[in-house]
Amino acid sequence: MALNIVLIEPEIPNNTGNIGRLALASGSRLHLVKPFGFEIDDKRLKRAGLDYWQHLDVIYYENIEDFFSKNNVEDMVFLSSHGTTTHWDISFKDNMYLVFGKESVGLPKSLIEQYKAQLFKIPLFSTNIRSLNLANSVGIVVYEGLRQLRPL
């Protein structure tokens, strides 16, 4: 297993489907933390994930407490526009958890405060946008991790 992609309360089925496809392509595991903004059998989720969803290594959690009770926080980094260090400075390691927040508001403020030392951002080079699309953000960070872990 390369990396663990964690989506906290994802809201948009198309993003989650695309991220599932990315997880499979990158050899990563997908962790989905409820509540979701859609039903897991939503046709938009399946369409974005195409026919790959059945091959995906995915774990579901009832809530954020359930997720943290079952996983080691020392192996996690949190991605947020509120980070001060860029994703290029993450020291990636196999099986690391990359934790992303929901599309509308990102990570909960409590996580941002609690895990400041593990908080990273993707740099934006325009003041005209607040953030990137979640699926794009996950792709950027996952493939930077793979580049560091498995140089060609």
The 8 nearest C-alpha neighbors of each residue, nearest first, counted from 0:
[[1, 27, 26, 2, 94, 93, 28, 3],
 [0, 2, 93, 27, 94, 26, 3, 145],
 [3, 1, 94, 27, 95, 93, 0, 96],
 [2, 4, 96, 28, 27, 95, 94, 29],
 [5, 3, 29, 97, 30, 96, 28, 98],
 [4, 6, 30, 98, 97, 99, 29, 31],
 [7, 5, 99, 31, 9, 100, 32, 8],
 [6, 8, 32, 100, 9, 101, 99, 5],
 [7, 9, 35, 33, 34, 32, 101, 6],
 [10, 8, 101, 35, 7, 6, 11, 36],
 [9, 11, 36, 35, 101, 102, 8, 37],
 [10, 12, 14, 13, 9, 36, 15, 37],
 [13, 11, 44, 15, 14, 43, 16, 37],
 [14, 12, 16, 44, 47, 15, 11, 43],
 [15, 13, 17, 134, 16, 12, 11, 18],
 [14, 16, 18, 12, 17, 13, 19, 44],
 [17, 15, 48, 47, 44, 19, 13, 14],
 [16, 18, 20, 14, 47, 19, 15, 48],
 [19, 17, 21, 15, 20, 16, 134, 22],
 [20, 18, 22, 16, 21, 17, 15, 48],
 [19, 21, 17, 23, 48, 18, 22, 24],
 [20, 22, 18, 24, 19, 23, 25, 17],
 [23, 21, 27, 19, 25, 20, 24, 26],
 [22, 24, 26, 20, 21, 25, 55, 27],
 [25, 23, 21, 22, 26, 20, 27, 19],
 [26, 24, 22, 27, 23, 21, 1, 141],
 [27, 25, 23, 24, 1, 22, 0, 28],
 [26, 28, 22, 2, 1, 25, 3, 0],
 [27, 29, 3, 56, 57, 22, 4, 2],
 [30, 28, 57, 4, 3, 5, 56, 22],
 [29, 31, 5, 58, 57, 59, 4, 6],
 [32, 30, 59, 6, 5, 60, 58, 29],
 [31, 33, 60, 7, 8, 62, 59, 6],
 [34, 32, 62, 35, 8, 61, 60, 31],
 [33, 35, 8, 32, 62, 36, 61, 9],
 [36, 34, 33, 8, 37, 9, 10, 38],
 [35, 37, 10, 9, 11, 34, 38, 8],
 [38, 36, 35, 12, 39, 10, 41, 11],
 [37, 39, 41, 40, 35, 36, 12, 44],
 [38, 40, 41, 37, 44, 35, 12, 45],
 [39, 41, 38, 42, 44, 45, 37, 43],
 [42, 40, 38, 44, 43, 39, 45, 37],
 [41, 43, 45, 44, 46, 40, 12, 47],
 [44, 42, 46, 41, 45, 13, 12, 47],
 [45, 43, 12, 16, 13, 47, 41, 42],
 [44, 46, 48, 42, 43, 47, 49, 16],
 [45, 47, 49, 43, 48, 44, 42, 16],
 [48, 46, 16, 17, 44, 13, 49, 45],
 [47, 49, 16, 45, 20, 46, 17, 52],
 [50, 48, 46, 47, 51, 45, 52, 16],
 [49, 51, 52, 48, 53, 45, 46, 54],
 [50, 52, 49, 53, 54, 48, 20, 55],
 [53, 51, 55, 54, 48, 50, 19, 49],
 [52, 54, 51, 55, 50, 56, 48, 57],
 [55, 53, 52, 51, 56, 23, 50, 57],
 [56, 54, 52, 53, 23, 57, 51, 19],
 [55, 57, 28, 29, 54, 58, 23, 27],
 [58, 56, 29, 30, 55, 28, 59, 31],
 [57, 59, 30, 31, 29, 60, 56, 28],
 [58, 60, 31, 30, 32, 57, 61, 33],
 [61, 59, 32, 62, 66, 65, 33, 31],
 [60, 62, 33, 65, 32, 59, 34, 63],
 [63, 61, 33, 65, 64, 60, 32, 66],
 [62, 64, 66, 65, 32, 67, 7, 61],
 [65, 63, 67, 66, 62, 68, 61, 60],
 [64, 66, 68, 62, 63, 67, 60, 61],
 [65, 67, 63, 64, 69, 68, 60, 70],
 [68, 66, 64, 70, 69, 65, 63, 72],
 [67, 69, 65, 66, 70, 64, 71, 63],
 [70, 68, 67, 66, 65, 71, 64, 60],
 [71, 69, 67, 68, 72, 66, 74, 65],
 [72, 70, 73, 74, 69, 67, 75, 68],
 [71, 73, 75, 74, 70, 67, 96, 76],
 [74, 72, 71, 75, 76, 117, 70, 95],
 [73, 75, 95, 72, 71, 96, 76, 94],
 [76, 74, 96, 72, 73, 95, 97, 77],
 [75, 77, 117, 97, 118, 98, 96, 78],
 [78, 76, 98, 118, 117, 97, 119, 99],
 [79, 77, 119, 120, 99, 118, 98, 76],
 [80, 78, 81, 120, 82, 119, 77, 105],
 [79, 81, 120, 82, 130, 121, 78, 119],
 [82, 80, 79, 83, 120, 111, 119, 118],
 [83, 81, 119, 120, 118, 79, 80, 84],
 [82, 84, 119, 81, 85, 120, 118, 80],
 [85, 83, 119, 82, 120, 86, 88, 118],
 [86, 84, 120, 119, 87, 121, 88, 122],
 [85, 87, 88, 89, 119, 120, 121, 140],
 [88, 86, 85, 89, 143, 121, 84, 90],
 [89, 87, 86, 85, 90, 84, 119, 91],
 [90, 88, 86, 91, 87, 85, 119, 76],
 [91, 89, 88, 92, 147, 87, 144, 86],
 [92, 90, 89, 144, 95, 147, 148, 93],
 [93, 91, 95, 94, 90, 148, 144, 2],
 [92, 94, 1, 95, 2, 91, 0, 148],
 [93, 95, 2, 1, 3, 0, 92, 96],
 [94, 96, 74, 2, 93, 92, 75, 3],
 [97, 95, 75, 3, 4, 74, 98, 76],
 [98, 96, 4, 76, 5, 75, 3, 77],
 [97, 99, 5, 77, 78, 96, 76, 6],
 [100, 98, 6, 78, 5, 7, 77, 106],
 [101, 99, 106, 105, 7, 6, 102, 98],
 [100, 102, 105, 9, 8, 103, 7, 104],
 [101, 103, 105, 104, 133, 10, 100, 9],
 [104, 102, 101, 105, 10, 100, 9, 106],
 [105, 103, 102, 101, 106, 100, 107, 108],
 [106, 104, 100, 101, 102, 103, 107, 79],
 [105, 107, 100, 108, 99, 101, 104, 110],
 [106, 108, 109, 110, 105, 111, 100, 104],
 [109, 107, 111, 110, 112, 106, 113, 105],
 [108, 110, 112, 107, 111, 113, 106, 114],
 [111, 109, 113, 112, 108, 107, 114, 106],
 [110, 112, 108, 109, 114, 113, 115, 107],
 [113, 111, 109, 110, 115, 114, 108, 107],
 [112, 114, 110, 111, 115, 109, 116, 108],
 [113, 115, 117, 116, 111, 112, 110, 118],
 [116, 114, 118, 117, 112, 111, 113, 82],
 [115, 117, 114, 118, 113, 119, 76, 82],
 [116, 118, 76, 114, 115, 77, 119, 75],
 [119, 117, 77, 115, 82, 116, 78, 76],
 [120, 118, 82, 78, 84, 85, 86, 77],
 [121, 119, 85, 82, 79, 80, 78, 86],
 [120, 122, 85, 86, 123, 80, 119, 136],
 [123, 121, 120, 85, 124, 86, 80, 84],
 [124, 122, 125, 121, 130, 126, 128, 129],
 [123, 125, 122, 126, 127, 128, 121, 129],
 [124, 126, 127, 123, 128, 129, 122, 130],
 [125, 127, 128, 124, 129, 123, 130, 122],
 [126, 128, 125, 129, 124, 123, 130, 131],
 [129, 127, 126, 130, 125, 131, 123, 124],
 [130, 128, 127, 131, 126, 80, 123, 125],
 [129, 131, 128, 80, 132, 123, 133, 121],
 [132, 130, 136, 133, 135, 129, 128, 123],
 [131, 133, 135, 134, 136, 130, 102, 14],
 [134, 132, 136, 135, 137, 102, 131, 14],
 [133, 135, 137, 14, 136, 18, 132, 138],
 [136, 134, 138, 132, 133, 137, 139, 131],
 [137, 135, 133, 139, 138, 134, 131, 132],
 [136, 138, 134, 140, 135, 139, 141, 133],
 [139, 137, 135, 141, 136, 140, 142, 134],
 [138, 140, 136, 137, 142, 141, 135, 143],
 [139, 141, 143, 137, 142, 138, 144, 136],
 [142, 140, 144, 138, 143, 139, 137, 145],
 [141, 143, 145, 144, 140, 139, 146, 138],
 [144, 142, 146, 140, 145, 141, 139, 147],
 [145, 143, 141, 142, 147, 146, 91, 148],
 [144, 146, 142, 148, 147, 143, 149, 141],
 [147, 145, 143, 150, 144, 149, 148, 142],
 [146, 148, 144, 145, 149, 150, 143, 91],
 [149, 147, 145, 146, 144, 150, 92, 91],
 [148, 150, 146, 145, 147, 151, 144, 1],
 [151, 149, 146, 147, 148, 145, 144, 143],
 [150, 149, 146, 147, 148, 145, 142, 143]]
